[in-house]
Amino acid sequence: MTDMLVLNEMVRAESAFVDSVLGEVGKVIVGQKQMVERVLIGLLTGGHVLLEGVPGLAKTLTVKTLADSLHVRFRRIQFTPDLLPADILGTMIYNPREGTFAPKRGPIFANLVLADEVNRAPAKVQSALLEAMQEHQVTIGDQTYTLEEPFLVLATQNPIEQEGTYPLPEAQVDRFMLMVKVGYPTKEEEREIMDRVTSDTPRKADRIITPEALMHARDVVRQIHVDDKIKKYIIDLVFATRHPTEYGLGDLSDFVQFGASPRASIYLNQAAKAHAFLRHRGYVLPEDIKAIAPDVLRHRVILTYQAEAESLTSEDVLKRILERVEVP
């Protein structure tokens, strides 16, 4: 019990910067608290985040503003159908004076990389990005370069305007820890957005966190306690996506083609710890799991044609699973 009290106090002290970051982001971004929190969870765990929403919901601005509040190198890459792997990774440049080739590093060599409209680039570009995301390294020519930590890819995609897009392969989508659905603002928030944008006062977040402090926070997040009952709950949720009949969800068995991969269990554990950290707690509650589970699982549950024919989405399936699986 004493150890838990010490851990709780340490987390409370170490997570104090979270409120400052949220305050700085709030200077520029109106609302969208869930999106901001999910991006912070990605930063605190090293898990990549995919943001999906219609144009104009401040997805790009949120990532840029969060980068402004951190002392990290930020790069934005606009994905287009004619993009080449070298445009992201870099290439070898010939020096005629010395008769040698030298690497020219691309925009992937940053701490925070925004892949804007990631589904507009062809397969070769996706595979190049995949190596950087999974291995945290890049190959240029015959040389491999390790990417500097912290390294995080934040990608955006539109659920509409599918003409001229290349759907992300399941293997790449699975590399994203979280897939966040970004919704419309409320009436009050939209009024505030309109007033801010049309005013003469420019708003910018101040830099308050160093990469070293962020890496230290990651170490603290890893120490957050997860009880065995919570771990069992995580496993049950993931297995319910694979074997729904065993959890009294036999009516879903015709709708789920593939359940969540083992990455889901790992990411659900890590993301729940970060979710607790954002709330200044040194231990994970079932509420943390329930809050973060849809973002971890929605892109990992592959539905059948029958589900699509009946207009059933992965959101519907996950809602049923979260309602049915016993909470510790």
C-alpha positions in Angstrom: 0.0 0.0 0.0 2.9 2.3 0.9 4.5 1.7 -2.5 1.2 2.6 -4.2 0.9 5.8 -2.3 4.5 6.7 -3.3 3.9 5.9 -6.9 0.7 7.9 -6.9 2.5 10.9 -5.4 5.3 10.6 -8.0 2.8 10.4 -10.9 0.9 13.4 -9.5 4.1 15.5 -9.4 5.5 14.3 -12.8 2.1 14.8 -14.6 1.7 18.4 -13.5 2.9 19.6 -16.9 -0.1 18.0 -18.6 -2.4 20.8 -17.4 0.1 23.4 -18.7 0.2 21.7 -22.1 -3.6 21.5 -22.3 -3.7 25.2 -21.4 -1.3 26.2 -24.1 -3.1 24.1 -26.7 -6.4 25.7 -25.5 -5.0 29.1 -26.4 -5.3 28.1 -30.1 -7.6 25.1 -30.3 -11.3 25.4 -29.2 -12.7 22.2 -27.8 -11.5 18.9 -29.3 -10.3 17.9 -25.9 -10.5 14.2 -26.7 -8.4 14.6 -29.8 -5.8 16.6 -27.9 -5.7 14.0 -25.1 -5.3 11.1 -27.6 -2.4 12.8 -29.3 -0.8 13.3 -25.8 -1.3 9.6 -25.1 0.6 8.9 -28.3 3.4 11.2 -27.2 3.5 9.6 -23.7 3.7 6.0 -25.1 5.5 6.4 -28.4 2.4 5.1 -30.2 1.4 6.5 -33.6 -2.0 8.1 -34.0 -4.4 8.2 -37.0 -6.9 11.1 -37.0 -9.9 10.7 -39.1 -12.4 13.5 -39.7 -13.9 15.7 -42.4 -11.9 18.7 -43.6 -11.9 21.8 -41.4 -11.9 20.2 -37.9 -8.5 21.5 -36.9 -6.7 18.1 -37.1 -3.6 19.6 -38.7 -3.7 22.8 -36.5 -4.0 20.6 -33.3 -0.8 18.7 -34.1 1.0 21.9 -35.1 -0.1 23.6 -31.9 1.0 20.7 -29.7 4.4 20.7 -31.4 4.6 24.4 -30.6 4.2 23.6 -26.9 7.0 21.1 -27.0 10.7 21.7 -27.7 10.7 19.2 -30.5 11.4 19.3 -34.3 8.1 19.2 -36.2 7.6 18.4 -39.9 4.5 18.3 -42.0 4.3 16.1 -45.1 1.4 16.6 -47.5 0.7 13.2 -49.1 -0.2 13.3 -52.8 -0.5 10.5 -55.4 2.8 11.6 -57.1 4.8 11.4 -53.8 8.0 9.3 -53.9 9.7 7.5 -51.0 12.7 9.7 -51.4 10.4 12.8 -50.8 9.9 11.4 -47.3 13.1 9.6 -46.4 15.7 11.5 -48.3 18.2 10.5 -51.0 21.8 10.3 -51.9 23.2 13.5 -53.5 26.4 13.4 -55.6 29.1 15.8 -54.8 31.1 16.4 -58.1 33.9 18.2 -56.4 34.7 15.3 -54.0 33.4 12.6 -56.3 31.3 11.1 -53.4 27.7 10.6 -52.5 26.3 12.1 -49.3 22.8 11.5 -47.8 20.3 14.3 -47.9 17.8 13.6 -45.1 14.1 13.9 -45.7 11.4 15.4 -43.5 10.9 12.0 -41.7 14.0 13.0 -39.6 12.0 14.9 -37.0 10.5 14.2 -33.6 6.9 14.9 -34.5 5.9 14.0 -38.1 2.4 15.0 -39.5 1.5 12.8 -42.4 -1.4 14.8 -43.8 -4.0 12.9 -45.9 -1.9 9.8 -45.5 -4.2 7.7 -47.7 -3.4 9.8 -50.8 0.0 8.3 -51.3 0.8 5.0 -53.3 2.0 1.7 -51.8 5.7 2.4 -52.2 5.4 5.5 -50.0 3.3 3.7 -47.5 5.9 0.9 -47.1 8.7 3.5 -46.6 6.6 5.1 -43.9 5.9 1.7 -42.4 9.6 1.0 -41.7 10.1 4.3 -40.0 6.9 3.8 -37.8 7.7 0.2 -36.8 11.5 0.1 -36.7 12.2 3.8 -35.9 14.8 3.7 -38.6 15.2 4.8 -42.2 17.2 3.2 -45.1 18.8 5.6 -47.6 20.8 3.8 -50.3 22.7 1.1 -48.4 22.8 3.0 -45.1 20.4 2.7 -42.2 19.8 5.7 -40.0 18.2 5.5 -36.5 15.5 8.2 -35.9 16.0 10.4 -32.9 13.6 9.9 -30.0 11.0 10.9 -29.2 9.6 10.0 -32.7 5.9 9.9 -33.5 3.9 9.8 -36.6 0.5 11.6 -36.5 -1.5 10.9 -39.7 -4.7 12.4 -40.9 -7.2 11.0 -43.4 -10.7 12.1 -44.6 -13.6 9.7 -44.5 -15.0 11.4 -47.6 -13.4 12.3 -51.0 -12.2 8.7 -51.6 -11.5 9.4 -55.3 -7.7 9.4 -55.8 -7.0 7.6 -52.5 -5.1 4.4 -51.7 -6.8 2.7 -48.7 -4.2 1.9 -46.0 -3.3 -1.8 -45.8 -4.4 -3.6 -42.6 -0.7 -4.2 -41.7 0.0 -0.5 -41.7 -3.3 0.5 -39.9 -2.4 -2.0 -37.2 0.8 0.0 -36.5 -1.2 2.9 -35.3 -1.8 2.7 -31.6 -5.0 4.8 -31.8 -7.5 5.7 -34.5 -9.3 8.8 -33.4 -12.6 9.9 -34.9 -12.7 13.7 -34.9 -16.2 15.1 -34.6 -17.8 18.5 -35.2 -17.6 21.3 -32.5 -20.7 22.3 -30.5 -22.6 25.6 -31.3 -20.8 27.4 -28.5 -17.4 26.1 -29.6 -18.0 27.0 -33.3 -19.0 30.6 -32.2 -15.7 30.8 -30.3 -13.8 29.5 -33.3 -15.4 32.0 -35.6 -14.6 34.9 -33.2 -11.0 33.8 -32.8 -10.2 33.4 -36.4 -11.8 36.7 -37.4 -10.0 38.7 -34.7 -6.8 40.6 -35.2 -5.0 38.9 -32.3 -2.7 36.0 -33.4 -2.6 33.0 -31.0 0.4 30.7 -30.5 1.3 28.1 -27.9 4.4 28.8 -25.8 7.1 26.1 -25.6 7.1 24.5 -22.2 8.3 20.9 -22.4 11.7 19.6 -23.6 12.2 16.2 -25.3 14.2 15.1 -22.2 11.2 15.9 -20.0 8.9 14.0 -22.4 11.1 10.9 -22.4 11.2 11.1 -18.6 7.4 11.2 -18.5 7.3 8.1 -20.7 9.4 6.3 -18.1 7.0 7.3 -15.4 4.0 6.2 -17.5 5.6 2.7 -17.8 5.7 2.4 -14.0 1.9 3.0 -13.6 0.3 0.0 -11.9 -2.1 -2.3 -13.7 -3.8 -4.8 -11.5 -4.1 -8.4 -12.6 -7.9 -8.1 -12.8 -7.5 -5.1 -15.1 -5.1 -7.2 -17.3 -7.6 -10.0 -17.5 -10.2 -7.4 -18.5 -8.0 -6.2 -21.3 -7.4 -9.8 -22.6 -11.2 -10.5 -22.3 -12.0 -7.5 -24.4 -9.5 -8.4 -27.1 -10.5 -12.1 -27.2 -14.2 -11.1 -27.4 -13.4 -9.5 -30.8 -12.0 -12.9 -31.9 -14.3 -15.4 -30.3 -17.6 -13.5 -29.6 -19.6 -16.7 -28.9 -17.4 -17.5 -25.8 -18.6 -14.2 -24.3 -22.3 -14.6 -25.0 -22.1 -12.6 -28.2 -22.9 -15.3 -30.7 -25.0 -12.9 -32.7 -21.8 -11.1 -33.6 -20.0 -14.1 -35.0 -21.4 -13.7 -38.5 -20.3 -10.1 -38.6 -16.6 -10.2 -37.4 -14.2 -11.6 -40.0 -11.0 -10.9 -38.0 -10.6 -9.9 -34.4 -8.0 -7.6 -33.0 -4.3 -8.6 -33.2 -2.0 -9.1 -30.1 -0.9 -5.5 -30.6 -4.3 -4.5 -29.3 -3.6 -6.0 -25.9 -0.2 -4.3 -25.7 -1.5 -0.9 -26.9 -4.6 -1.1 -24.7 -2.4 -1.6 -21.6 0.0 1.2 -22.6 -2.7 3.7 -23.6 -4.7 3.0 -20.4 -1.5 3.8 -18.4 -1.1 7.1 -20.2 -4.9 7.9 -19.8 -4.4 7.4 -16.0 -1.3 9.6 -16.1 -3.3 12.4 -17.8 -5.6 12.2 -14.8 -2.7 12.3 -12.3 -3.2 8.7 -11.1 -0.6 6.1 -10.5 -2.9 3.2 -11.2 -5.3 2.1 -14.0 -9.1 1.9 -13.5 -11.6 0.0 -15.6 -12.9 3.5 -16.6 -9.5 4.1 -18.3 -9.9 0.9 -20.3 -13.4 1.7 -21.4 -12.5 5.3 -22.4 -9.6 4.3 -24.6 -10.8 0.9 -25.9 -12.8 2.2 -28.9 -9.7 4.2 -30.2 -7.4 1.2 -29.8 -9.8 -1.4 -31.3 -11.9 0.3 -33.9 -9.4 -0.1 -36.7 -8.4 -3.6 -35.7 -11.8 -5.3 -36.0 -12.4 -6.4 -39.6 -16.1 -7.0 -40.4 -17.7 -9.3 -42.9 -19.6 -8.3 -46.0 -22.8 -9.3 -44.2 -22.0 -6.7 -41.5 -21.6 -4.1 -44.2 -24.8 -5.2 -45.9 -26.6 -4.6 -42.6 -24.9 -1.2 -42.1 -23.1 -2.5 -39.0 -19.8 -0.7 -38.1 -16.9 -1.7 -35.9 -18.2 1.0 -33.5 -21.5 -1.0 -33.1 -19.6 -4.3 -32.5 -17.3 -2.7 -29.9 -20.2 -1.1 -28.1 -21.8 -4.5 -27.7 -18.6 -6.0 -26.5 -17.9 -3.3 -23.9 -21.5 -3.7 -22.6 -21.2 -7.5 -22.4 -17.7 -8.3 -21.1 -17.7 -8.3 -17.3 -16.0 -5.3 -15.7 -13.7 -6.1 -12.7 
